[in-house]
């Protein structure tokens, strides 16, 4: 008898693991990350934490790159980012 929710406990699907709490995953991993954010005005690249709690400004033109929210920081319109590490 096979149920629709049956899966291999040693090799769970990636989407199922992503939805779990960071401490309940098979291998614990954080939800936060560092990212390179490109300024829309001067195209300068700044490293920003994904859950930053302060307003991040561009080093050269002082434009706002991201605003803090309750969880992840919200990027300004037009800013592009790339996840670091992986």
PDB file as gemmi writes it, atoms N, CA and C in Angstrom:
CRYST1    1.000    1.000    1.000  90.00  90.00  90.00 P 1                      
ATOM      1  N   UNK A   1       0.847  -1.172   0.000  1.00  0.00           N  
ATOM      2  CA  UNK A   1       0.000   0.000   0.000  1.00  0.00           C  
ATOM      3  C   UNK A   1       0.894   1.237   0.000  1.00  0.00           C  
ATOM      4  N   UNK A   2       0.770   2.066  -1.017  1.00  0.00           N  
ATOM      5  CA  UNK A   2       1.594   3.259  -1.167  1.00  0.00           C  
ATOM      6  C   UNK A   2       0.705   4.492  -1.056  1.00  0.00           C  
ATOM      7  N   UNK A   3       1.076   5.390  -0.155  1.00  0.00           N  
ATOM      8  CA  UNK A   3       0.340   6.650   0.001  1.00  0.00           C  
ATOM      9  C   UNK A   3       1.044   7.745  -0.784  1.00  0.00           C  
ATOM     10  N   UNK A   4       0.317   8.824  -1.073  1.00  0.00           N  
ATOM     11  CA  UNK A   4       0.893   9.908  -1.867  1.00  0.00           C  
ATOM     12  C   UNK A   4       1.968  10.679  -1.104  1.00  0.00           C  
ATOM     13  N   UNK A   5       1.974  10.590   0.218  1.00  0.00           N  
ATOM     14  CA  UNK A   5       2.963  11.333   1.002  1.00  0.00           C  
ATOM     15  C   UNK A   5       4.180  10.474   1.349  1.00  0.00           C  
ATOM     16  N   UNK A   6       4.260   9.270   0.815  1.00  0.00           N  
ATOM     17  CA  UNK A   6       5.418   8.416   1.075  1.00  0.00           C  
ATOM     18  C   UNK A   6       6.624   8.901   0.273  1.00  0.00           C  
ATOM     19  N   UNK A   7       7.768   8.986   0.953  1.00  0.00           N  
ATOM     20  CA  UNK A   7       9.017   9.334   0.292  1.00  0.00           C  
ATOM     21  C   UNK A   7      10.158   8.774   1.120  1.00  0.00           C  
ATOM     22  N   UNK A   8      11.306   8.715   0.531  1.00  0.00           N  
ATOM     23  CA  UNK A   8      12.497   8.188   1.185  1.00  0.00           C  
ATOM     24  C   UNK A   8      12.946   9.169   2.269  1.00  0.00           C  
ATOM     25  N   UNK A   9      12.981   8.738   3.513  1.00  0.00           N  
ATOM     26  CA  UNK A   9      13.336   9.613   4.631  1.00  0.00           C  
ATOM     27  C   UNK A   9      14.807  10.022   4.591  1.00  0.00           C  
ATOM     28  N   UNK A  10      15.673   9.183   4.003  1.00  0.00           N  
ATOM     29  CA  UNK A  10      17.090   9.532   3.919  1.00  0.00           C  
ATOM     30  C   UNK A  10      17.390  10.491   2.774  1.00  0.00           C  
ATOM     31  N   UNK A  11      16.536  10.516   1.769  1.00  0.00           N  
ATOM     32  CA  UNK A  11      16.725  11.393   0.614  1.00  0.00           C  
ATOM     33  C   UNK A  11      15.416  12.125   0.314  1.00  0.00           C  
ATOM     34  N   UNK A  12      15.018  13.062   1.180  1.00  0.00           N  
ATOM     35  CA  UNK A  12      13.753  13.769   0.951  1.00  0.00           C  
ATOM     36  C   UNK A  12      13.853  14.729  -0.231  1.00  0.00           C  
ATOM     37  N   UNK A  13      12.743  15.033  -0.865  1.00  0.00           N  
ATOM     38  CA  UNK A  13      12.756  15.979  -1.997  1.00  0.00           C  
ATOM     39  C   UNK A  13      13.219  17.367  -1.535  1.00  0.00           C  
ATOM     40  N   UNK A  14      13.892  18.088  -2.421  1.00  0.00           N  
ATOM     41  CA  UNK A  14      14.468  19.393  -2.081  1.00  0.00           C  
ATOM     42  C   UNK A  14      13.388  20.410  -1.720  1.00  0.00           C  
ATOM     43  N   UNK A  15      12.266  20.393  -2.432  1.00  0.00           N  
ATOM     44  CA  UNK A  15      11.208  21.375  -2.145  1.00  0.00           C  
ATOM     45  C   UNK A  15      10.575  21.127  -0.779  1.00  0.00           C  
ATOM     46  N   UNK A  16      10.501  19.874  -0.359  1.00  0.00           N  
ATOM     47  CA  UNK A  16       9.950  19.556   0.960  1.00  0.00           C  
ATOM     48  C   UNK A  16      10.910  19.999   2.064  1.00  0.00           C  
ATOM     49  N   UNK A  17      12.196  19.812   1.855  1.00  0.00           N  
ATOM     50  CA  UNK A  17      13.196  20.239   2.834  1.00  0.00           C  
ATOM     51  C   UNK A  17      13.244  21.755   2.952  1.00  0.00           C  
ATOM     52  N   UNK A  18      13.050  22.463   1.861  1.00  0.00           N  
ATOM     53  CA  UNK A  18      13.112  23.923   1.867  1.00  0.00           C  
ATOM     54  C   UNK A  18      11.987  24.525   2.705  1.00  0.00           C  
ATOM     55  N   UNK A  19      10.830  23.852   2.723  1.00  0.00           N  
ATOM     56  CA  UNK A  19       9.681  24.364   3.470  1.00  0.00           C  
ATOM     57  C   UNK A  19       9.793  24.140   4.974  1.00  0.00           C  
ATOM     58  N   UNK A  20      10.636  23.203   5.393  1.00  0.00           N  
ATOM     59  CA  UNK A  20      10.768  22.899   6.816  1.00  0.00           C  
ATOM     60  C   UNK A  20      11.513  24.009   7.550  1.00  0.00           C  
ATOM     61  N   UNK A  21      11.332  24.054   8.871  1.00  0.00           N  
ATOM     62  CA  UNK A  21      12.066  24.995   9.705  1.00  0.00           C  
ATOM     63  C   UNK A  21      13.553  24.688   9.617  1.00  0.00           C  
ATOM     64  N   UNK A  22      14.387  25.710   9.760  1.00  0.00           N  
ATOM     65  CA  UNK A  22      15.828  25.530   9.568  1.00  0.00           C  
ATOM     66  C   UNK A  22      16.459  24.517  10.518  1.00  0.00           C  
ATOM     67  N   UNK A  23      15.858  24.295  11.687  1.00  0.00           N  
ATOM     68  CA  UNK A  23      16.398  23.313  12.627  1.00  0.00           C  
ATOM     69  C   UNK A  23      15.778  21.933  12.459  1.00  0.00           C  
ATOM     70  N   UNK A  24      14.679  21.800  11.724  1.00  0.00           N  
ATOM     71  CA  UNK A  24      14.001  20.517  11.535  1.00  0.00           C  
ATOM     72  C   UNK A  24      14.434  19.808  10.250  1.00  0.00           C  
ATOM     73  N   UNK A  25      15.301  20.426   9.460  1.00  0.00           N  
ATOM     74  CA  UNK A  25      15.772  19.801   8.225  1.00  0.00           C  
ATOM     75  C   UNK A  25      16.703  18.644   8.534  1.00  0.00           C  
ATOM     76  N   UNK A  26      16.889  17.776   7.557  1.00  0.00           N  
ATOM     77  CA  UNK A  26      17.781  16.637   7.716  1.00  0.00           C  
ATOM     78  C   UNK A  26      19.203  17.115   8.032  1.00  0.00           C  
ATOM     79  N   UNK A  27      19.656  18.126   7.317  1.00  0.00           N  
ATOM     80  CA  UNK A  27      20.926  18.802   7.604  1.00  0.00           C  
ATOM     81  C   UNK A  27      20.582  20.260   7.862  1.00  0.00           C  
ATOM     82  N   UNK A  28      20.865  20.734   9.075  1.00  0.00           N  
ATOM     83  CA  UNK A  28      20.488  22.097   9.434  1.00  0.00           C  
ATOM     84  C   UNK A  28      21.230  23.104   8.566  1.00  0.00           C  
ATOM     85  N   UNK A  29      20.504  24.118   8.106  1.00  0.00           N  
ATOM     86  CA  UNK A  29      21.113  25.175   7.299  1.00  0.00           C  
ATOM     87  C   UNK A  29      20.320  26.459   7.503  1.00  0.00           C  
ATOM     88  N   UNK A  30      20.991  27.610   7.476  1.00  0.00           N  
ATOM     89  CA  UNK A  30      20.301  28.875   7.716  1.00  0.00           C  
ATOM     90  C   UNK A  30      19.469  29.309   6.515  1.00  0.00           C  
ATOM     91  N   UNK A  31      18.497  30.175   6.773  1.00  0.00           N  
ATOM     92  CA  UNK A  31      17.678  30.748   5.702  1.00  0.00           C  
ATOM     93  C   UNK A  31      18.303  32.019   5.145  1.00  0.00           C  
ATOM     94  N   UNK A  32      19.248  32.604   5.873  1.00  0.00           N  
ATOM     95  CA  UNK A  32      19.843  33.871   5.465  1.00  0.00           C  
ATOM     96  C   UNK A  32      21.069  33.640   4.592  1.00  0.00           C  
ATOM     97  N   UNK A  33      21.476  34.688   3.880  1.00  0.00           N  
ATOM     98  CA  UNK A  33      22.620  34.614   2.984  1.00  0.00           C  
ATOM     99  C   UNK A  33      23.141  36.018   2.705  1.00  0.00           C  
ATOM    100  N   UNK A  34      24.347  36.095   2.169  1.00  0.00           N  
ATOM    101  CA  UNK A  34      24.900  37.364   1.714  1.00  0.00           C  
ATOM    102  C   UNK A  34      24.660  37.468   0.220  1.00  0.00           C  
ATOM    103  N   UNK A  35      24.518  38.704  -0.261  1.00  0.00           N  
ATOM    104  CA  UNK A  35      24.273  38.901  -1.684  1.00  0.00           C  
ATOM    105  C   UNK A  35      25.000  40.150  -2.171  1.00  0.00           C  
ATOM    106  N   UNK A  36      25.372  40.135  -3.434  1.00  0.00           N  
ATOM    107  CA  UNK A  36      25.942  41.304  -4.094  1.00  0.00           C  
ATOM    108  C   UNK A  36      24.796  42.068  -4.731  1.00  0.00           C  
ATOM    109  N   UNK A  37      24.632  43.334  -4.352  1.00  0.00           N  
ATOM    110  CA  UNK A  37      23.557  44.165  -4.892  1.00  0.00           C  
ATOM    111  C   UNK A  37      24.174  45.225  -5.778  1.00  0.00           C  
ATOM    112  N   UNK A  38      23.651  45.352  -6.997  1.00  0.00           N  
ATOM    113  CA  UNK A  38      24.147  46.346  -7.940  1.00  0.00           C  
ATOM    114  C   UNK A  38      23.261  47.586  -7.877  1.00  0.00           C  
ATOM    115  N   UNK A  39      23.892  48.749  -7.669  1.00  0.00           N  
ATOM    116  CA  UNK A  39      23.166  50.022  -7.600  1.00  0.00           C  
ATOM    117  C   UNK A  39      22.608  50.352  -8.978  1.00  0.00           C  
ATOM    118  N   UNK A  40      21.387  50.882  -9.016  1.00  0.00           N  
ATOM    119  CA  UNK A  40      20.757  51.188 -10.303  1.00  0.00           C  
ATOM    120  C   UNK A  40      21.306  52.465 -10.924  1.00  0.00           C  
ATOM    121  N   UNK A  41      21.896  53.351 -10.102  1.00  0.00           N  
ATOM    122  CA  UNK A  41      22.389  54.617 -10.624  1.00  0.00           C  
ATOM    123  C   UNK A  41      23.814  54.540 -11.135  1.00  0.00           C  
ATOM    124  N   UNK A  42      24.728  54.052 -10.271  1.00  0.00           N  
ATOM    125  CA  UNK A  42      26.147  54.071 -10.629  1.00  0.00           C  
ATOM    126  C   UNK A  42      26.701  52.680 -10.937  1.00  0.00           C  
ATOM    127  N   UNK A  43      25.896  51.636 -10.835  1.00  0.00           N  
ATOM    128  CA  UNK A  43      26.285  50.248 -11.111  1.00  0.00           C  
ATOM    129  C   UNK A  43      27.425  49.764 -10.206  1.00  0.00           C  
ATOM    130  N   UNK A  44      27.527  50.336  -9.002  1.00  0.00           N  
ATOM    131  CA  UNK A  44      28.498  49.915  -8.008  1.00  0.00           C  
ATOM    132  C   UNK A  44      27.941  48.687  -7.288  1.00  0.00           C  
ATOM    133  N   UNK A  45      28.780  47.698  -6.979  1.00  0.00           N  
ATOM    134  CA  UNK A  45      28.335  46.465  -6.321  1.00  0.00           C  
ATOM    135  C   UNK A  45      28.659  46.538  -4.835  1.00  0.00           C  
ATOM    136  N   UNK A  46      27.651  46.261  -3.998  1.00  0.00           N  
ATOM    137  CA  UNK A  46      27.784  46.292  -2.545  1.00  0.00           C  
ATOM    138  C   UNK A  46      27.331  44.951  -1.984  1.00  0.00           C  
ATOM    139  N   UNK A  47      28.028  44.444  -0.978  1.00  0.00           N  
ATOM    140  CA  UNK A  47      27.639  43.198  -0.317  1.00  0.00           C  
ATOM    141  C   UNK A  47      26.648  43.513   0.794  1.00  0.00           C  
ATOM    142  N   UNK A  48      25.495  42.823   0.778  1.00  0.00           N  
ATOM    143  CA  UNK A  48      24.404  43.083   1.720  1.00  0.00           C  
ATOM    144  C   UNK A  48      23.956  41.751   2.321  1.00  0.00           C  
ATOM    145  N   UNK A  49      23.606  41.763   3.618  1.00  0.00           N  
ATOM    146  CA  UNK A  49      23.048  40.591   4.286  1.00  0.00           C  
ATOM    147  C   UNK A  49      21.555  40.518   3.958  1.00  0.00           C  
ATOM    148  N   UNK A  50      21.035  39.333   3.701  1.00  0.00           N  
ATOM    149  CA  UNK A  50      19.647  39.184   3.269  1.00  0.00           C  
ATOM    150  C   UNK A  50      18.637  39.607   4.322  1.00  0.00           C  
ATOM    151  N   UNK A  51      18.987  39.487   5.603  1.00  0.00           N  
ATOM    152  CA  UNK A  51      18.087  39.858   6.682  1.00  0.00           C  
ATOM    153  C   UNK A  51      18.596  41.097   7.417  1.00  0.00           C  
ATOM    154  N   UNK A  52      19.167  42.059   6.684  1.00  0.00           N  
ATOM    155  CA  UNK A  52      19.745  43.234   7.325  1.00  0.00           C  
ATOM    156  C   UNK A  52      18.660  44.040   8.039  1.00  0.00           C  
ATOM    157  N   UNK A  53      19.022  44.612   9.169  1.00  0.00           N  
ATOM    158  CA  UNK A  53      18.065  45.339   9.999  1.00  0.00           C  
ATOM    159  C   UNK A  53      18.241  46.844   9.909  1.00  0.00           C  
ATOM    160  N   UNK A  54      19.112  47.309   9.022  1.00  0.00           N  
ATOM    161  CA  UNK A  54      19.304  48.737   8.819  1.00  0.00           C  
ATOM    162  C   UNK A  54      19.180  49.051   7.336  1.00  0.00           C  
ATOM    163  N   UNK A  55      18.969  50.320   7.028  1.00  0.00           N  
ATOM    164  CA  UNK A  55      18.918  50.758   5.636  1.00  0.00           C  
ATOM    165  C   UNK A  55      20.341  50.719   5.086  1.00  0.00           C  
ATOM    166  N   UNK A  56      20.522  50.115   3.916  1.00  0.00           N  
ATOM    167  CA  UNK A  56      21.835  50.011   3.295  1.00  0.00           C  
ATOM    168  C   UNK A  56      21.909  51.021   2.153  1.00  0.00           C  
ATOM    169  N   UNK A  57      22.951  51.862   2.188  1.00  0.00           N  
ATOM    170  CA  UNK A  57      23.147  52.893   1.169  1.00  0.00           C  
ATOM    171  C   UNK A  57      24.313  52.512   0.264  1.00  0.00           C  
ATOM    172  N   UNK A  58      24.275  53.018  -0.972  1.00  0.00           N  
ATOM    173  CA  UNK A  58      25.374  52.827  -1.908  1.00  0.00           C  
ATOM    174  C   UNK A  58      26.563  53.641  -1.420  1.00  0.00           C  
ATOM    175  N   UNK A  59      27.771  53.086  -1.526  1.00  0.00           N  
ATOM    176  CA  UNK A  59      28.958  53.760  -1.034  1.00  0.00           C  
ATOM    177  C   UNK A  59      29.346  54.981  -1.839  1.00  0.00           C  
ATOM    178  N   UNK A  60      29.045  55.002  -3.128  1.00  0.00           N  
ATOM    179  CA  UNK A  60      29.492  56.113  -3.961  1.00  0.00           C  
ATOM    180  C   UNK A  60      28.416  57.172  -4.193  1.00  0.00           C  
ATOM    181  N   UNK A  61      27.166  56.758  -4.420  1.00  0.00           N  
ATOM    182  CA  UNK A  61      26.130  57.759  -4.731  1.00  0.00           C  
ATOM    183  C   UNK A  61      25.099  57.932  -3.615  1.00  0.00           C  
ATOM    184  N   UNK A  62      25.205  57.198  -2.523  1.00  0.00           N  
ATOM    185  CA  UNK A  62      24.315  57.288  -1.356  1.00  0.00           C  
ATOM    186  C   UNK A  62      22.848  57.000  -1.679  1.00  0.00           C  
ATOM    187  N   UNK A  63      22.593  56.198  -2.699  1.00  0.00           N  
ATOM    188  CA  UNK A  63      21.227  55.770  -3.005  1.00  0.00           C  
ATOM    189  C   UNK A  63      20.864  54.616  -2.071  1.00  0.00           C  
ATOM    190  N   UNK A  64      19.581  54.501  -1.728  1.00  0.00           N  
ATOM    191  CA  UNK A  64      19.109  53.428  -0.847  1.00  0.00           C  
ATOM    192  C   UNK A  64      19.049  52.126  -1.642  1.00  0.00           C  
ATOM    193  N   UNK A  65      19.744  51.092  -1.156  1.00  0.00           N  
ATOM    194  CA  UNK A  65      19.756  49.790  -1.837  1.00  0.00           C  
ATOM    195  C   UNK A  65      18.690  48.854  -1.298  1.00  0.00           C  
ATOM    196  N   UNK A  66      18.475  48.857   0.032  1.00  0.00           N  
ATOM    197  CA  UNK A  66      17.445  47.988   0.592  1.00  0.00           C  
ATOM    198  C   UNK A  66      16.897  48.572   1.891  1.00  0.00           C  
ATOM    199  N   UNK A  67      15.643  48.229   2.175  1.00  0.00           N  
ATOM    200  CA  UNK A  67      14.923  48.663   3.368  1.00  0.00           C  
ATOM    201  C   UNK A  67      14.687  47.449   4.251  1.00  0.00           C  
ATOM    202  N   UNK A  68      14.824  47.595   5.563  1.00  0.00           N  
ATOM    203  CA  UNK A  68      14.542  46.460   6.445  1.00  0.00           C  
ATOM    204  C   UNK A  68      13.039  46.219   6.575  1.00  0.00           C  
ATOM    205  N   UNK A  69      12.666  44.966   6.731  1.00  0.00           N  
ATOM    206  CA  UNK A  69      11.282  44.592   7.042  1.00  0.00           C  
ATOM    207  C   UNK A  69      11.361  43.733   8.300  1.00  0.00           C  
ATOM    208  N   UNK A  70      10.309  43.038   8.626  1.00  0.00           N  
ATOM    209  CA  UNK A  70      10.339  42.175   9.801  1.00  0.00           C  
ATOM    210  C   UNK A  70      11.257  40.986   9.632  1.00  0.00           C  
ATOM    211  N   UNK A  71      11.475  40.544   8.389  1.00  0.00           N  
ATOM    212  CA  UNK A  71      12.327  39.392   8.127  1.00  0.00           C  
ATOM    213  C   UNK A  71      13.405  39.741   7.133  1.00  0.00           C  
ATOM    214  N   UNK A  72      13.216  39.357   5.887  1.00  0.00           N  
ATOM    215  CA  UNK A  72      14.197  39.658   4.854  1.00  0.00           C  
ATOM    216  C   UNK A  72      14.129  41.130   4.471  1.00  0.00           C  
ATOM    217  N   UNK A  73      15.266  41.669   4.043  1.00  0.00           N  
ATOM    218  CA  UNK A  73      15.321  43.055   3.604  1.00  0.00           C  
ATOM    219  C   UNK A  73      14.694  43.154   2.217  1.00  0.00           C  
ATOM    220  N   UNK A  74      14.003  44.266   1.959  1.00  0.00           N  
ATOM    221  CA  UNK A  74      13.349  44.476   0.667  1.00  0.00           C  
ATOM    222  C   UNK A  74      14.238  45.349  -0.205  1.00  0.00           C  
ATOM    223  N   UNK A  75      14.609  44.859  -1.382  1.00  0.00           N  
ATOM    224  CA  UNK A  75      15.456  45.617  -2.293  1.00  0.00           C  
ATOM    225  C   UNK A  75      14.661  46.747  -2.939  1.00  0.00           C  
ATOM    226  N   UNK A  76      15.366  47.847  -3.254  1.00  0.00           N  
ATOM    227  CA  UNK A  76      14.755  48.979  -3.929  1.00  0.00           C  
ATOM    228  C   UNK A  76      14.454  48.599  -5.375  1.00  0.00           C  
ATOM    229  N   UNK A  77      13.439  49.205  -5.951  1.00  0.00           N  
ATOM    230  CA  UNK A  77      13.078  48.953  -7.353  1.00  0.00           C  
ATOM    231  C   UNK A  77      14.275  49.221  -8.256  1.00  0.00           C  
ATOM    232  N   UNK A  78      14.555  48.310  -9.160  1.00  0.00           N  
ATOM    233  CA  UNK A  78      15.635  48.485 -10.120  1.00  0.00           C  
ATOM    234  C   UNK A  78      16.960  47.890  -9.692  1.00  0.00           C  
ATOM    235  N   UNK A  79      17.117  47.558  -8.408  1.00  0.00           N  
ATOM    236  CA  UNK A  79      18.361  46.946  -7.936  1.00  0.00           C  
ATOM    237  C   UNK A  79      18.355  45.461  -8.284  1.00  0.00           C  
ATOM    238  N   UNK A  80      19.477  44.978  -8.774  1.00  0.00           N  
ATOM    239  CA  UNK A  80      19.592  43.551  -9.051  1.00  0.00           C  
ATOM    240  C   UNK A  80      20.560  42.938  -8.045  1.00  0.00           C  
ATOM    241  N   UNK A  81      20.401  41.643  -7.782  1.00  0.00           N  
ATOM    242  CA  UNK A  81      21.258  40.995  -6.792  1.00  0.00           C  
ATOM    243  C   UNK A  81      21.682  39.619  -7.288  1.00  0.00           C  
ATOM    244  N   UNK A  82      22.762  39.128  -6.662  1.00  0.00           N  
ATOM    245  CA  UNK A  82      23.288  37.796  -6.936  1.00  0.00           C  
ATOM    246  C   UNK A  82      23.663  37.183  -5.602  1.00  0.00           C  
ATOM    247  N   UNK A  83      23.228  35.982  -5.345  1.00  0.00           N  
ATOM    248  CA  UNK A  83      23.522  35.298  -4.094  1.00  0.00           C  
ATOM    249  C   UNK A  83      25.000  34.908  -4.048  1.00  0.00           C  
ATOM    250  N   UNK A  84      25.645  35.162  -2.910  1.00  0.00           N  
ATOM    251  CA  UNK A  84      27.065  34.831  -2.762  1.00  0.00           C  
ATOM    252  C   UNK A  84      27.222  33.436  -2.166  1.00  0.00           C  
ATOM    253  N   UNK A  85      28.393  32.878  -2.292  1.00  0.00           N  
ATOM    254  CA  UNK A  85      28.689  31.606  -1.661  1.00  0.00           C  
ATOM    255  C   UNK A  85      28.474  30.432  -2.574  1.00  0.00           C  
ATOM    256  N   UNK A  86      27.339  29.791  -2.430  1.00  0.00           N  
ATOM    257  CA  UNK A  86      26.994  28.581  -3.180  1.00  0.00           C  
ATOM    258  C   UNK A  86      27.928  28.411  -4.328  1.00  0.00           C  
TER     259      UNK A  86                                                      
END                                                                             
